[in-house]
Amino acid sequence: MRLQDKVAIVTGSTSGMGRATAVLFAKEGAKVVVTGRNEARAKEVVDQIRADGGEAMYLLGDAADMDFCASIVEKTVEAYGTVDVLVNNAGMLSMSPLAEVSMDEWDNVFRVNVDSALRLCQLCAPIMKQKGKGVIVNVASVASFAAHHGFAAYISSKHAMAGLSKSMAWELGPEIRVNAIAPGAIHTAMVDSIGGVPALQFMVDNCPVKRVGQPEDIAKVALFLATDDSSFIDGQIIKVDGGFEA
Ligand SMILES: NC(=O)c1ccc[n+]([C@@H]2O[C@H](COP(=O)([O-])OP(=O)(O)OC[C@H]3O[C@@H](n4cnc5c(N)ncnc54)[C@H](OP(=O)(O)O)[C@@H]3O)[C@@H](O)[C@H]2O)c1
């Protein structure tokens, strides 16, 4: 029970790696706040956690809405009294080429992928500072390190997430440690939306472990980063990608 008596917010936990992280954290004793927009999936995750004997609740809203982000922290404290771990995982893809991406699309990608993490961090950090301890885990991407044709807004937002994570570590330490996970190809709804099997095969062919990652591969690293097992790791963007090289 490595997160016994801890309270964890995991954004974007109605599916994929956020869901796997929420479920694993709850198994390790954390009270977990699940967030997303899809109520059926949110309820399913909370039901699964409760069936496993864990404690969780869900909050529904758009991560692009900063008032919703504020309400996540407010309602978490109301229900569970504090916040010990924040996982900024909610994210969206954008597949418009640079020349075609609209300012609305660009803004929305940044609001969901970056601004929400900043806002949640601004609101959770004072609580963690006052307790003298806290952990923030951001979900960046292998797209935080490299670019490819056709994903300008997404790639830019994930580069920003890397910079934001390092800035958070510098400004919030020593009480709060902040690291980011940079997943490679993880089999989730997001990867399915960019071409399913052929896209996955490209990624398998380009990584030495010769398999696609599963959401649980990320959840395990998030757990490591959320506990004192990683107490001397701070400000890092940790690739979890099977050695993927594009
Ligand atoms: N899969 C990969 O290979 C991969 C690789 C690198 C990085 N990532 C990153 O990993 C994170 C998780 O992605 P995933 O692959 O697990 O995808 P996923 O299964 O599609 O999950 C995305 C999660 O984010 C939530 N979300 C998306 N837009 C939202 C919005 N506007 N407001 C609130 N919640 C929103 C979704 O909830 P609702 O649908 O309920 O709104 C869902 O819970 C993302 O940050 C993604 O960029 C993924």
PDBQT file of the ligand as one rigid body, heavy atoms in Angstrom, charges set to zero:
ROOT
HETATM    1  N1  LIG A 301      -1.370   6.970 -26.232  1.00  0.00    +0.000 N 
HETATM    2  C1  LIG A 301      -0.178   7.375 -26.544  1.00  0.00    +0.000 C 
HETATM    3  O1  LIG A 301       0.527   6.702 -27.294  1.00  0.00    +0.000 OA
HETATM    4  C2  LIG A 301       0.360   8.652 -25.965  1.00  0.00    +0.000 A 
HETATM    5  C3  LIG A 301       1.698   8.944 -26.221  1.00  0.00    +0.000 A 
HETATM    6  C4  LIG A 301       2.252  10.081 -25.660  1.00  0.00    +0.000 A 
HETATM    7  C5  LIG A 301       1.492  10.875 -24.827  1.00  0.00    +0.000 A 
HETATM    8  N2  LIG A 301       0.183  10.571 -24.587  1.00  0.00    +0.000 N 
HETATM    9  C6  LIG A 301      -0.543  11.428 -23.660  1.00  0.00    +0.000 C 
HETATM   10  O2  LIG A 301      -1.097  10.626 -22.641  1.00  0.00    +0.000 OA
HETATM   11  C7  LIG A 301      -2.237  11.276 -22.067  1.00  0.00    +0.000 C 
HETATM   12  C8  LIG A 301      -3.390  10.287 -21.967  1.00  0.00    +0.000 C 
HETATM   13  O3  LIG A 301      -3.766   9.882 -23.256  1.00  0.00    +0.000 OA
HETATM   14  P1  LIG A 301      -4.292   8.405 -23.611  1.00  0.00    +0.000 P 
HETATM   15  O4  LIG A 301      -3.428   7.897 -24.684  1.00  0.00    +0.000 OA
HETATM   16  O5  LIG A 301      -4.488   7.621 -22.373  1.00  0.00    +0.000 OA
HETATM   17  O6  LIG A 301      -5.652   8.805 -24.335  1.00  0.00    +0.000 OA
HETATM   18  P2  LIG A 301      -7.189   8.523 -24.054  1.00  0.00    +0.000 P 
HETATM   19  O7  LIG A 301      -7.427   7.093 -23.732  1.00  0.00    +0.000 OA
HETATM   20  O8  LIG A 301      -7.875   9.130 -25.206  1.00  0.00    +0.000 OA
HETATM   21  O9  LIG A 301      -7.471   9.371 -22.726  1.00  0.00    +0.000 OA
HETATM   22  C9  LIG A 301      -7.499  10.756 -22.727  1.00  0.00    +0.000 C 
HETATM   23  C10 LIG A 301      -8.118  11.197 -21.422  1.00  0.00    +0.000 C 
HETATM   24  O10 LIG A 301      -8.107  12.618 -21.376  1.00  0.00    +0.000 OA
HETATM   25  C11 LIG A 301      -9.424  13.086 -21.167  1.00  0.00    +0.000 C 
HETATM   26  N3  LIG A 301      -9.650  14.319 -21.914  1.00  0.00    +0.000 N 
HETATM   27  C12 LIG A 301      -9.341  14.579 -23.201  1.00  0.00    +0.000 A 
HETATM   28  N4  LIG A 301      -9.753  15.801 -23.547  1.00  0.00    +0.000 NA
HETATM   29  C13 LIG A 301     -10.346  16.325 -22.434  1.00  0.00    +0.000 A 
HETATM   30  C14 LIG A 301     -10.991  17.553 -22.162  1.00  0.00    +0.000 A 
HETATM   31  N5  LIG A 301     -11.099  18.520 -23.083  1.00  0.00    +0.000 N 
HETATM   32  N6  LIG A 301     -11.490  17.749 -20.921  1.00  0.00    +0.000 NA
HETATM   33  C15 LIG A 301     -11.394  16.794 -19.978  1.00  0.00    +0.000 A 
HETATM   34  N7  LIG A 301     -10.797  15.607 -20.180  1.00  0.00    +0.000 NA
HETATM   35  C16 LIG A 301     -10.288  15.380 -21.411  1.00  0.00    +0.000 A 
HETATM   36  C17 LIG A 301     -10.348  11.984 -21.655  1.00  0.00    +0.000 C 
HETATM   37  O11 LIG A 301     -11.573  12.048 -20.936  1.00  0.00    +0.000 OA
HETATM   38  P3  LIG A 301     -13.034  12.205 -21.618  1.00  0.00    +0.000 P 
HETATM   39  O12 LIG A 301     -12.983  11.479 -22.909  1.00  0.00    +0.000 OA
HETATM   40  O13 LIG A 301     -13.951  11.588 -20.590  1.00  0.00    +0.000 OA
HETATM   41  O14 LIG A 301     -13.240  13.667 -21.729  1.00  0.00    +0.000 OA
HETATM   42  C18 LIG A 301      -9.570  10.739 -21.278  1.00  0.00    +0.000 C 
HETATM   43  O15 LIG A 301      -9.841  10.387 -19.948  1.00  0.00    +0.000 OA
HETATM   44  C19 LIG A 301      -2.510  12.492 -22.954  1.00  0.00    +0.000 C 
HETATM   45  O16 LIG A 301      -1.980  13.644 -22.329  1.00  0.00    +0.000 OA
HETATM   46  C20 LIG A 301      -1.735  12.161 -24.221  1.00  0.00    +0.000 C 
HETATM   47  O17 LIG A 301      -1.365  13.318 -24.914  1.00  0.00    +0.000 OA
HETATM   48  C21 LIG A 301      -0.397   9.483 -25.155  1.00  0.00    +0.000 A 
ENDROOT
TORSDOF 0
